[in-house]
Amino acid sequence: MKVNVFNETYYDIDIKYYKYFLYNLLIVSEVKGDVNLLFCDDEYIKKLNNDFRNKNKATDVLTFPMGDADEGGDIVISYEWVKNRYSEEKIKKQY
């Protein structure tokens, strides 16, 4: 099992934190395959969403499994989308 985390944004993201968290999550979940986590912007995830789901809009996260649940896959997160829509103030208002 291998975990890769990539930051393709201009945000300062602590990749080591996400890699550590994801790696331990995969151990607990007994995932044997490799997992790639990519942080991108709205434009990139919008293109993926259009190419793979025929939805011409940005979204927060897309996943691309490699087969069965324990085989790993790719996770793409629009950090821009999440940051703009899930600010701490907005989350506090919901709860």
N, C-alpha and C positions, 0 to 999 in steps of 0.2 A: 504494500500500500504506500502510495506517495501522495503528498498534498502540495499543490502549487497555488500561490496567491499572487495575483498580478494587479497592479494599480495603473490603469490607463487614464487617470483623471489628473487634474491639477490640484486636487485636494491632498493634504498631508494625512495619509492613512497609515496607521501603525500595522503594517503587514504581518509582523511577527506575532502580534496578538491574535489576529484572525487565523493565522496558520496553526498556532498552538491550540486554539479553541477547536478548530475544524479537525485537526489531527486526533485530539482526544475524543471528540464526538464520534468520529469514525471507528475508533477502537471500541467504544461502548456499544455502538450500533452494529459491530461486527462486519463492517464494510471491508471487503478485501481488495477492491479495485482502486485505481487512482482517482483523485478528485481535484479538479481545477476550479478555483474561485477567481473570477475576474470582476474588478470594479471598473465601471465605464461611465460614460455620460449618457444623457437622454438620446442624443442623436444616434449613437451606436446601438443602444438597446432597441430603439424604434426600428432601425433597419433589420435587426435580427427578428423582432416581433413580426415585421412585415414579411420577411423571407420565409419564416418557419410556421407562422400562425395566420398569415394573411390579415393581420391587424396593423393598420398603419398609424400606430400611436406608441408613445413611450409607456413603459410599465416599470414596476419596481424590481422584479426579479423574473428571470427565466431559468429553467433547468433543462438539461439535456442528459438523460440517463444513458448509460452505456449498455443497458440490457436489464437484467434483474436488479432488484434493489440493492443487493450486496456487491454489485460490480462497479460502483462509482459512476462518475460522469462529470459534467461541467455545470457550474452555477455562475450566472451572470447577474450582477446587481448594478443598477444605475444608482450610483452614490448620489448623484445630483437629484434624482427623483426622490430618493429616500430622505435626503437632507432637507429638501424644500417642503416635504409633506409630513414629516414625522419629527418636527422640532419638539424639544422638551416641553415647551409651553402648550403645544397642541395636544400632546399625550396627556398632560396633567388635566386639561379641560375635560377629557373623555372619562377620566376616572375620578 
